Amino acid sequence: MATTASTAARTSLVSVTLEVADLEAAHRFYAAFGVDTYLRLRASEAQSTGFRGFTLALTVSGPATVDGFVAAAVDAGATVLKPAAKSLWGYSGVVQAPDGTIWKIATSAKKDTGPATHEIDELVLLIGVEDVKATKQFYVGQGLTVAKSFGGKYAEFAAGTSSPVTLALYKRRALAKDLGVPADGTGSHRIALGSTTSTFTDPDGFAWEAAA
């Protein structure tokens, strides 16, 4: 597995910014959903249609906590794309925020071992790409460190100490299928990633900005 080149600047994901049409409404939604401390929001009229090519995934402790987050999202105005249900992997549900961002809430546990909580174990930004291996190598060249890699299907990068979000790659069509949406989409991804080093754009058009 490739590792970060010694000559590359150390890069990590330090922030995730969602671009939304209605900033006040988005602030209200994400506060009610319980994830506002993980995100930055900014107003933008950038156009997009269909699947934006990414999802934000919450990993939590058990099914009751999944249900709690899904209910909070729906109460705040989200649309259910996939009702929470058991699967081979565990238990999960998928919702779409009023601003269009898709969220997956999941647990590997199929039964609750305690009461529901409002705690998030991990938040993963999963971006859909055409070629996982090629995009992984691009990011390695930018200075990110691979933490997990499963051939051309999935790759995950080591989280920076200052970021609450882990970055991972998945095949775009496979990601859309998992979320229950068509893979087609055009225009802006409506997301910007904060970098500890420079500004760049990856092979699939995801924009990175130098963190302020």
ZADO-1210 file (C-alpha; in nm, 4 decimals, padded with zeros to 6 digits):
<atoms>
<atom x="00.0000" y="00.0000" z="00.0000" code="MET" pos="1"/>
<atom x="00.1349" y="00.3383" z="-00.0939" code="ALA" pos="2"/>
<atom x="00.2464" y="00.5717" z="00.1796" code="THR" pos="3"/>
<atom x="00.2948" y="00.9444" z="00.1920" code="THR" pos="4"/>
<atom x="00.6071" y="01.0562" z="00.0116" code="ALA" pos="5"/>
<atom x="00.8676" y="01.2069" z="00.2418" code="SER" pos="6"/>
<atom x="00.8900" y="01.5149" z="00.0206" code="THR" pos="7"/>
<atom x="00.5168" y="01.5865" z="00.0337" code="ALA" pos="8"/>
<atom x="00.3793" y="01.8494" z="00.2671" code="ALA" pos="9"/>
<atom x="00.1736" y="01.7032" z="00.5444" code="ARG" pos="10"/>
<atom x="-00.1908" y="01.7633" z="00.4573" code="THR" pos="11"/>
<atom x="-00.4994" y="01.6860" z="00.6590" code="SER" pos="12"/>
<atom x="-00.8690" y="01.7689" z="00.6521" code="LEU" pos="13"/>
<atom x="-00.9377" y="02.0352" z="00.9133" code="VAL" pos="14"/>
<atom x="-01.2894" y="02.1508" z="00.8233" code="SER" pos="15"/>
<atom x="-01.5957" y="02.0716" z="00.6131" code="VAL" pos="16"/>
<atom x="-01.7990" y="02.3592" z="00.4734" code="THR" pos="17"/>
<atom x="-02.1441" y="02.3062" z="00.3259" code="LEU" pos="18"/>
<atom x="-02.2667" y="02.5646" z="00.0796" code="GLU" pos="19"/>
<atom x="-02.6386" y="02.6307" z="00.1241" code="VAL" pos="20"/>
<atom x="-02.8978" y="02.8569" z="-00.0324" code="ALA" pos="21"/>
<atom x="-03.0626" y="02.9539" z="00.2995" code="ASP" pos="22"/>
<atom x="-02.7990" y="03.0041" z="00.5673" code="LEU" pos="23"/>
<atom x="-03.0339" y="03.0727" z="00.8589" code="GLU" pos="24"/>
<atom x="-03.2512" y="02.7691" z="00.7806" code="ALA" pos="25"/>
<atom x="-02.9418" y="02.5482" z="00.7522" code="ALA" pos="26"/>
<atom x="-02.8126" y="02.6662" z="01.0894" code="HIS" pos="27"/>
<atom x="-03.1481" y="02.5812" z="01.2471" code="ARG" pos="28"/>
<atom x="-03.1590" y="02.2384" z="01.0839" code="PHE" pos="29"/>
<atom x="-02.8083" y="02.1295" z="01.1795" code="TYR" pos="30"/>
<atom x="-02.8495" y="02.2531" z="01.5371" code="ALA" pos="31"/>
<atom x="-03.1716" y="02.0504" z="01.5695" code="ALA" pos="32"/>
<atom x="-03.0074" y="01.7481" z="01.4010" code="PHE" pos="33"/>
<atom x="-02.7209" y="01.7682" z="01.6509" code="GLY" pos="34"/>
<atom x="-02.4231" y="01.7977" z="01.4140" code="VAL" pos="35"/>
<atom x="-02.3725" y="02.1758" z="01.3964" code="ASP" pos="36"/>
<atom x="-02.0406" y="02.1648" z="01.5852" code="THR" pos="37"/>
<atom x="-01.8889" y="01.9434" z="01.3142" code="TYR" pos="38"/>
<atom x="-01.9604" y="02.1699" z="01.0177" code="LEU" pos="39"/>
<atom x="-01.9151" y="02.5130" z="00.8733" code="ARG" pos="40"/>
<atom x="-02.1906" y="02.6666" z="00.6636" code="LEU" pos="41"/>
<atom x="-02.1840" y="02.9444" z="00.4081" code="ARG" pos="42"/>
<atom x="-02.4356" y="03.0930" z="00.1703" code="ALA" pos="43"/>
<atom x="-02.3976" y="03.0084" z="-00.1978" code="SER" pos="44"/>
<atom x="-02.6211" y="03.0112" z="-00.5022" code="GLU" pos="45"/>
<atom x="-02.4007" y="02.7611" z="-00.6912" code="ALA" pos="46"/>
<atom x="-02.6202" y="02.5377" z="-00.9042" code="GLN" pos="47"/>
<atom x="-02.6301" y="02.1598" z="-00.8803" code="SER" pos="48"/>
<atom x="-02.8694" y="01.8907" z="-00.9937" code="THR" pos="49"/>
<atom x="-02.9097" y="01.5325" z="-00.8781" code="GLY" pos="50"/>
<atom x="-02.6518" y="01.3476" z="-00.6695" code="PHE" pos="51"/>
<atom x="-02.3756" y="01.5781" z="-00.5454" code="ARG" pos="52"/>
<atom x="-02.1316" y="01.2906" z="-00.5151" code="GLY" pos="53"/>
<atom x="-02.0846" y="01.2652" z="-00.1392" code="PHE" pos="54"/>
<atom x="-02.2478" y="01.1758" z="00.1877" code="THR" pos="55"/>
<atom x="-02.1743" y="01.2525" z="00.5503" code="LEU" pos="56"/>
<atom x="-02.2023" y="00.9393" z="00.7622" code="ALA" pos="57"/>
<atom x="-02.2553" y="00.9261" z="01.1365" code="LEU" pos="58"/>
<atom x="-02.1424" y="00.6158" z="01.3230" code="THR" pos="59"/>
<atom x="-02.3247" y="00.5750" z="01.6544" code="VAL" pos="60"/>
<atom x="-02.3568" y="00.3184" z="01.9344" code="SER" pos="61"/>
<atom x="-02.6801" y="00.1341" z="01.8574" code="GLY" pos="62"/>
<atom x="-03.0121" y="00.1156" z="01.6688" code="PRO" pos="63"/>
<atom x="-03.1983" y="00.3348" z="01.9169" code="ALA" pos="64"/>
<atom x="-02.9448" y="00.6118" z="01.8664" code="THR" pos="65"/>
<atom x="-02.9765" y="00.5743" z="01.4877" code="VAL" pos="66"/>
<atom x="-03.3532" y="00.6109" z="01.5242" code="ASP" pos="67"/>
<atom x="-03.3068" y="00.9176" z="01.7436" code="GLY" pos="68"/>
<atom x="-03.0887" y="01.0990" z="01.4915" code="PHE" pos="69"/>
<atom x="-03.3185" y="01.0058" z="01.2025" code="VAL" pos="70"/>
<atom x="-03.6209" y="01.1318" z="01.3972" code="ALA" pos="71"/>
<atom x="-03.4424" y="01.4573" z="01.4871" code="ALA" pos="72"/>
<atom x="-03.3521" y="01.5135" z="01.1219" code="ALA" pos="73"/>
<atom x="-03.7071" y="01.4452" z="01.0009" code="VAL" pos="74"/>
<atom x="-03.8564" y="01.6687" z="01.2707" code="ASP" pos="75"/>
<atom x="-03.6241" y="01.9465" z="01.1519" code="ALA" pos="76"/>
<atom x="-03.7331" y="01.9075" z="00.7890" code="GLY" pos="77"/>
<atom x="-03.5235" y="01.6265" z="00.6382" code="ALA" pos="78"/>
<atom x="-03.6588" y="01.3725" z="00.3900" code="THR" pos="79"/>
<atom x="-03.6116" y="00.9994" z="00.4478" code="VAL" pos="80"/>
<atom x="-03.4331" y="00.8346" z="00.1541" code="LEU" pos="81"/>
<atom x="-03.3964" y="00.4965" z="00.3253" code="LYS" pos="82"/>
<atom x="-03.5878" y="00.4136" z="00.6433" code="PRO" pos="83"/>
<atom x="-03.3671" y="00.2834" z="00.9241" code="ALA" pos="84"/>
<atom x="-03.3441" y="-00.0954" z="00.9022" code="ALA" pos="85"/>
<atom x="-03.1206" y="-00.3930" z="00.9747" code="LYS" pos="86"/>
<atom x="-02.8671" y="-00.5075" z="00.7167" code="SER" pos="87"/>
<atom x="-02.5831" y="-00.7561" z="00.6984" code="LEU" pos="88"/>
<atom x="-02.3506" y="-00.4852" z="00.8307" code="TRP" pos="89"/>
<atom x="-02.5700" y="-00.3567" z="01.1123" code="GLY" pos="90"/>
<atom x="-02.8489" y="-00.0991" z="01.1263" code="TYR" pos="91"/>
<atom x="-02.8761" y="00.2278" z="00.9330" code="SER" pos="92"/>
<atom x="-03.0971" y="00.4905" z="00.7750" code="GLY" pos="93"/>
<atom x="-03.0440" y="00.7647" z="00.5156" code="VAL" pos="94"/>
<atom x="-03.1929" y="01.1158" z="00.5151" code="VAL" pos="95"/>
<atom x="-03.1562" y="01.4239" z="00.2976" code="GLN" pos="96"/>
<atom x="-03.1295" y="01.7634" z="00.4615" code="ALA" pos="97"/>
<atom x="-03.3393" y="02.0548" z="00.3293" code="PRO" pos="98"/>
<atom x="-03.0200" y="02.1986" z="00.1731" code="ASP" pos="99"/>
<atom x="-02.9750" y="01.8761" z="-00.0286" code="GLY" pos="100"/>
<atom x="-02.6916" y="01.7156" z="00.1701" code="THR" pos="101"/>
<atom x="-02.7366" y="01.3413" z="00.2198" code="ILE" pos="102"/>
<atom x="-02.6673" y="01.1917" z="00.5629" code="TRP" pos="103"/>
<atom x="-02.6315" y="00.8266" z="00.6586" code="LYS" pos="104"/>
<atom x="-02.6686" y="00.7289" z="01.0236" code="ILE" pos="105"/>
<atom x="-02.5402" y="00.3826" z="01.1051" code="ALA" pos="106"/>
<atom x="-02.4248" y="00.1389" z="01.3713" code="THR" pos="107"/>
<atom x="-02.2582" y="-00.2011" z="01.3466" code="SER" pos="108"/>
<atom x="-02.4721" y="-00.3188" z="01.6384" code="ALA" pos="109"/>
<atom x="-02.7969" y="-00.4980" z="01.5536" code="LYS" pos="110"/>
<atom x="-02.9298" y="-00.4785" z="01.9086" code="LYS" pos="111"/>
<atom x="-02.9182" y="-00.2079" z="02.1722" code="ASP" pos="112"/>
<atom x="-02.7012" y="-00.2697" z="02.4769" code="THR" pos="113"/>
<atom x="-02.8083" y="00.0515" z="02.6467" code="GLY" pos="114"/>
<atom x="-03.0357" y="00.3543" z="02.6102" code="PRO" pos="115"/>
<atom x="-03.0242" y="00.5888" z="02.3133" code="ALA" pos="116"/>
<atom x="-02.7720" y="00.8731" z="02.3339" code="THR" pos="117"/>
<atom x="-02.6950" y="01.1870" z="02.1368" code="HIS" pos="118"/>
<atom x="-02.3294" y="01.0896" z="02.1004" code="GLU" pos="119"/>
<atom x="-02.1515" y="01.0507" z="01.7672" code="ILE" pos="120"/>
<atom x="-01.8678" y="00.7983" z="01.7616" code="ASP" pos="121"/>
<atom x="-01.7367" y="00.9001" z="01.4205" code="GLU" pos="122"/>
<atom x="-01.8270" y="01.1348" z="01.1359" code="LEU" pos="123"/>
<atom x="-01.7035" y="01.0299" z="00.7917" code="VAL" pos="124"/>
<atom x="-01.7118" y="01.2379" z="00.4746" code="LEU" pos="125"/>
<atom x="-01.7505" y="00.9735" z="00.2051" code="LEU" pos="126"/>
<atom x="-01.6929" y="01.1063" z="-00.1453" code="ILE" pos="127"/>
<atom x="-01.7915" y="00.9144" z="-00.4552" code="GLY" pos="128"/>
<atom x="-01.5155" y="00.8901" z="-00.7149" code="VAL" pos="129"/>
<atom x="-01.4744" y="00.7301" z="-01.0558" code="GLU" pos="130"/>
<atom x="-01.1429" y="00.5588" z="-00.9758" code="ASP" pos="131"/>
<atom x="-01.0686" y="00.4891" z="-00.6090" code="VAL" pos="132"/>
<atom x="-00.7083" y="00.3796" z="-00.6689" code="LYS" pos="133"/>
<atom x="-00.6204" y="00.6837" z="-00.8806" code="ALA" pos="134"/>
<atom x="-00.7859" y="00.9317" z="-00.6455" code="THR" pos="135"/>
<atom x="-00.6210" y="00.7664" z="-00.3446" code="LYS" pos="136"/>
<atom x="-00.2817" y="00.8125" z="-00.5101" code="GLN" pos="137"/>
<atom x="-00.3674" y="01.1753" z="-00.5863" code="PHE" pos="138"/>
<atom x="-00.4363" y="01.2397" z="-00.2197" code="TYR" pos="139"/>
<atom x="-00.1209" y="01.0573" z="-00.1138" code="VAL" pos="140"/>
<atom x="00.0651" y="01.2927" z="-00.3457" code="GLY" pos="141"/>
<atom x="-00.1013" y="01.5866" z="-00.1693" code="GLN" pos="142"/>
<atom x="00.0308" y="01.4611" z="00.1641" code="GLY" pos="143"/>
<atom x="-00.2600" y="01.2646" z="00.3120" code="LEU" pos="144"/>
<atom x="-00.1874" y="00.9341" z="00.4850" code="THR" pos="145"/>
<atom x="-00.3846" y="00.6207" z="00.3980" code="VAL" pos="146"/>
<atom x="-00.5320" y="00.4505" z="00.7041" code="ALA" pos="147"/>
<atom x="-00.7378" y="00.1779" z="00.5325" code="LYS" pos="148"/>
<atom x="-00.7512" y="00.0544" z="00.1748" code="SER" pos="149"/>
<atom x="-00.9564" y="-00.2212" z="00.0122" code="PHE" pos="150"/>
<atom x="-00.8343" y="-00.2440" z="-00.3464" code="GLY" pos="151"/>
<atom x="-01.0287" y="-00.0260" z="-00.5853" code="GLY" pos="152"/>
<atom x="-01.3442" y="-00.0255" z="-00.3733" code="LYS" pos="153"/>
<atom x="-01.2708" y="00.1878" z="-00.0658" code="TYR" pos="154"/>
<atom x="-00.9967" y="00.3980" z="00.0887" code="ALA" pos="155"/>
<atom x="-00.9859" y="00.5923" z="00.4150" code="GLU" pos="156"/>
<atom x="-00.7337" y="00.8518" z="00.5278" code="PHE" pos="157"/>
<atom x="-00.5911" y="00.9179" z="00.8711" code="ALA" pos="158"/>
<atom x="-00.7837" y="01.1927" z="01.0460" code="ALA" pos="159"/>
<atom x="-00.5965" y="01.5064" z="01.1431" code="GLY" pos="160"/>
<atom x="-00.5773" y="01.5910" z="01.5120" code="THR" pos="161"/>
<atom x="-00.7694" y="01.9142" z="01.4513" code="SER" pos="162"/>
<atom x="-01.0491" y="01.7634" z="01.2409" code="SER" pos="163"/>
<atom x="-01.3637" y="01.5957" z="01.3725" code="PRO" pos="164"/>
<atom x="-01.4255" y="01.4421" z="01.0284" code="VAL" pos="165"/>
<atom x="-01.2599" y="01.1434" z="00.8578" code="THR" pos="166"/>
<atom x="-01.2216" y="01.1468" z="00.4789" code="LEU" pos="167"/>
<atom x="-01.2938" y="00.8316" z="00.2765" code="ALA" pos="168"/>
<atom x="-01.3351" y="00.7347" z="-00.0905" code="LEU" pos="169"/>
<atom x="-01.5932" y="00.5034" z="-00.2477" code="TYR" pos="170"/>
<atom x="-01.7021" y="00.4313" z="-00.6050" code="LYS" pos="171"/>
<atom x="-01.9538" y="00.6977" z="-00.7043" code="ARG" pos="172"/>
<atom x="-02.2163" y="00.4610" z="-00.8451" code="ARG" pos="173"/>
<atom x="-02.1818" y="00.2218" z="-00.5517" code="ALA" pos="174"/>
<atom x="-02.2235" y="00.5121" z="-00.3094" code="LEU" pos="175"/>
<atom x="-02.5357" y="00.6381" z="-00.4867" code="ALA" pos="176"/>
<atom x="-02.6824" y="00.2878" z="-00.4818" code="LYS" pos="177"/>
<atom x="-02.6114" y="00.2541" z="-00.1099" code="ASP" pos="178"/>
<atom x="-02.7873" y="00.5865" z="-00.0465" code="LEU" pos="179"/>
<atom x="-03.0860" y="00.4988" z="-00.2637" code="GLY" pos="180"/>
<atom x="-03.0435" y="00.7774" z="-00.5208" code="VAL" pos="181"/>
<atom x="-02.9558" y="00.7881" z="-00.8940" code="PRO" pos="182"/>
<atom x="-02.5846" y="00.8403" z="-00.9560" code="ALA" pos="183"/>
<atom x="-02.6366" y="01.1182" z="-01.2092" code="ASP" pos="184"/>
<atom x="-02.5629" y="01.4747" z="-01.1069" code="GLY" pos="185"/>
<atom x="-02.4184" y="01.7956" z="-01.2470" code="THR" pos="186"/>
<atom x="-02.2830" y="02.1245" z="-01.1203" code="GLY" pos="187"/>
<atom x="-02.1296" y="02.2162" z="-00.7883" code="SER" pos="188"/>
<atom x="-02.0725" y="01.9565" z="-00.5163" code="HIS" pos="189"/>
<atom x="-02.1827" y="02.2338" z="-00.2733" code="ARG" pos="190"/>
<atom x="-01.9031" y="02.1383" z="-00.0343" code="ILE" pos="191"/>
<atom x="-01.5536" y="02.2725" z="00.0368" code="ALA" pos="192"/>
<atom x="-01.2814" y="02.0984" z="00.2358" code="LEU" pos="193"/>
<atom x="-01.0357" y="02.2857" z="00.4550" code="GLY" pos="194"/>
<atom x="-00.6695" y="02.1925" z="00.4049" code="SER" pos="195"/>
<atom x="-00.3747" y="02.2473" z="00.6379" code="THR" pos="196"/>
<atom x="-00.1615" y="02.3321" z="00.3364" code="THR" pos="197"/>
<atom x="-00.2649" y="02.4510" z="-00.0087" code="SER" pos="198"/>
<atom x="-00.5685" y="02.5021" z="-00.2292" code="THR" pos="199"/>
<atom x="-00.6359" y="02.2310" z="-00.4864" code="PHE" pos="200"/>
<atom x="-00.9111" y="02.0356" z="-00.6630" code="THR" pos="201"/>
<atom x="-00.9167" y="01.6565" z="-00.6755" code="ASP" pos="202"/>
<atom x="-00.9798" y="01.4469" z="-00.9932" code="PRO" pos="203"/>
<atom x="-01.3548" y="01.4360" z="-00.9255" code="ASP" pos="204"/>
<atom x="-01.3925" y="01.8095" z="-00.8757" code="GLY" pos="205"/>
<atom x="-01.3993" y="01.8306" z="-00.4957" code="PHE" pos="206"/>
<atom x="-01.2478" y="02.1623" z="-00.3899" code="ALA" pos="207"/>
<atom x="-00.9974" y="02.2056" z="-00.1071" code="TRP" pos="208"/>
<atom x="-00.9231" y="02.5451" z="00.0433" code="GLU" pos="209"/>
<atom x="-00.6323" y="02.6549" z="00.2587" code="ALA" pos="210"/>
<atom x="-00.7733" y="02.6796" z="00.6103" code="ALA" pos="211"/>
<atom x="-00.7879" y="03.0308" z="00.7475" code="ALA" pos="212"/>
</atoms>
